Amino acid sequence: MRITRKLAVAGFCIVSFAHVVQASDAMKAIVGSYLEIHAQLASDKIDGIKAPAGALATRAEGLGEAGVAMAKAARTVATAPDLKAARDAFGGLSEAVVAAAKAEGWKDLGDVKLAYCPMVRRSWLQKDEKIANPYYGTAMPTCGEFKKP
């Protein structure tokens, strides 16, 4: 009886650990696609956002309930008809991705930073050391500040 209980607990721990590893890998892929979208918007472009937004949505759907908000927001970004709509949709995507990253404890995201634009009152993630505002692009590229996650 004791051995069975210990094996059950050990099995649960292994399954739980495997789930965390999978979620972390998924989050890395999600953030990678997200950063591609960020780079396009910060450069006033939308040509290259459809593919990474679709990939992000697909990966987020694989997370089940935890990925619903990210998948929905990514699909909105992917179907944005113009730069303004893409930037508006990116705000919702940023909220969803930041919330998911916080839920995971920001683990394994490397040098990803949280930035905030006080003009639009929106956050985003980026890797660059210098602010690259996706909401204003080249009009106000350095508007914003880094925040603690």
C-alpha positions as CSV (number, residue, x, y, z in Angstrom):
1,M,0.0,0.0,0.0
2,R,2.8,2.4,0.9
3,I,4.7,1.6,-2.2
4,T,1.7,2.2,-4.4
5,R,1.0,5.6,-2.7
6,K,4.7,6.6,-3.2
7,L,4.6,5.5,-6.9
8,A,1.3,7.4,-7.4
9,V,2.8,10.6,-5.9
10,A,6.0,10.2,-7.9
11,G,4.0,9.7,-11.1
12,F,2.0,12.8,-10.3
13,C,5.1,14.8,-9.8
14,I,6.6,13.6,-13.1
15,V,3.4,14.4,-15.0
16,S,3.2,17.8,-13.3
17,F,6.9,18.6,-14.1
18,A,6.4,17.5,-17.7
19,H,3.4,19.9,-18.0
20,V,5.5,22.8,-16.7
21,V,8.3,22.1,-19.2
22,Q,5.8,21.9,-22.0
23,A,4.1,25.2,-20.9
24,S,7.5,26.9,-20.7
25,D,8.5,25.7,-24.2
26,A,5.1,26.8,-25.5
27,M,5.6,30.2,-23.9
28,K,9.0,30.6,-25.4
29,A,7.5,29.9,-28.9
30,I,4.6,32.3,-28.2
31,V,6.9,35.1,-27.1
32,G,9.1,34.4,-30.1
33,S,6.1,34.9,-32.5
34,Y,5.0,37.9,-30.4
35,L,8.4,39.6,-30.8
36,E,8.2,39.2,-34.5
37,I,4.9,41.0,-34.5
38,H,6.4,43.7,-32.2
39,A,9.3,44.3,-34.6
40,Q,7.0,44.8,-37.5
41,L,4.7,47.3,-35.7
42,A,7.6,49.2,-34.3
43,S,8.8,49.6,-37.9
44,D,5.3,50.7,-39.1
45,K,4.8,47.5,-41.1
46,I,2.0,45.0,-41.1
47,D,3.2,42.8,-44.0
48,G,4.9,40.4,-41.8
49,I,2.5,40.0,-38.9
50,K,0.0,37.5,-40.3
51,A,2.3,34.4,-40.1
52,P,3.6,34.9,-36.6
53,A,0.2,35.9,-35.3
54,G,-1.2,32.7,-36.8
55,A,1.6,30.6,-35.3
56,L,1.1,32.3,-31.9
57,A,-2.6,31.5,-32.0
58,T,-2.0,27.9,-32.9
59,R,0.5,27.5,-30.1
60,A,-1.7,29.3,-27.6
61,E,-4.6,27.0,-28.4
62,G,-2.5,24.1,-27.5
63,L,-2.4,25.4,-23.9
64,G,-6.1,24.9,-23.5
65,E,-7.9,27.4,-21.2
66,A,-4.6,29.2,-20.4
67,G,-4.2,30.1,-24.0
68,V,-7.7,31.2,-25.0
69,A,-7.1,34.9,-24.5
70,M,-3.8,34.8,-26.4
71,A,-5.2,32.8,-29.3
72,K,-8.2,35.1,-29.7
73,A,-6.1,38.3,-29.6
74,A,-3.5,36.8,-32.0
75,R,-6.3,36.0,-34.5
76,T,-7.5,39.6,-34.3
77,V,-4.0,40.8,-35.0
78,A,-3.7,38.4,-37.9
79,T,-6.8,39.8,-39.5
80,A,-6.2,43.5,-38.9
81,P,-6.8,45.4,-42.2
82,D,-4.4,48.2,-41.5
83,L,-1.6,49.5,-39.3
84,K,-3.9,51.3,-36.8
85,A,-6.2,48.2,-36.4
86,A,-3.1,46.0,-36.0
87,R,-1.7,48.3,-33.3
88,D,-5.1,48.4,-31.5
89,A,-5.3,44.6,-31.6
90,F,-1.6,44.3,-30.5
91,G,-2.7,46.0,-27.2
92,G,-5.0,43.1,-26.4
93,L,-2.4,40.6,-27.5
94,S,0.2,42.2,-25.2
95,E,-2.2,42.1,-22.2
96,A,-2.8,38.4,-22.8
97,V,0.9,37.4,-23.4
98,V,2.1,39.5,-20.4
99,A,-0.6,37.9,-18.2
100,A,0.5,34.4,-19.3
101,A,4.2,35.2,-18.8
102,K,3.4,36.5,-15.3
103,A,1.4,33.3,-14.6
104,E,4.5,31.3,-15.5
105,G,6.7,33.4,-13.3
106,W,8.6,34.9,-16.2
107,K,10.8,31.8,-16.3
108,D,13.0,30.9,-19.3
109,L,12.1,34.1,-21.2
110,G,15.7,35.2,-21.2
111,D,16.3,38.9,-21.8
112,V,12.7,39.8,-22.6
113,K,11.7,43.1,-21.0
114,L,8.4,44.6,-20.1
115,A,7.9,48.1,-21.5
116,Y,5.1,50.6,-21.0
117,C,3.8,53.6,-23.0
118,P,2.1,56.2,-20.9
119,M,0.6,57.9,-24.0
120,V,-1.6,54.9,-24.9
121,R,-1.4,53.3,-21.5
122,R,-0.3,50.0,-22.9
123,S,2.5,47.5,-22.2
124,W,4.5,45.3,-24.5
125,L,7.4,42.9,-24.4
126,Q,10.7,43.4,-26.3
127,K,14.3,42.2,-26.2
128,D,16.0,45.4,-27.4
129,E,17.8,47.6,-24.8
130,K,16.4,50.7,-26.4
131,I,12.6,51.3,-26.3
132,A,10.9,50.4,-29.6
133,N,7.3,51.5,-29.2
134,P,5.0,49.3,-31.4
135,Y,2.0,51.6,-30.8
136,Y,3.7,54.7,-32.3
137,G,6.4,53.1,-34.5
138,T,8.6,55.6,-36.2
139,A,6.5,58.6,-35.2
140,M,7.5,58.2,-31.5
141,P,9.8,55.2,-31.4
142,T,11.3,55.8,-27.9
143,C,8.1,56.8,-26.1
144,G,7.9,54.6,-23.1
145,E,9.8,53.1,-20.3
146,F,10.9,49.7,-19.0
147,K,9.0,48.3,-16.0
148,K,9.7,45.5,-13.6
149,P,7.7,42.4,-14.6
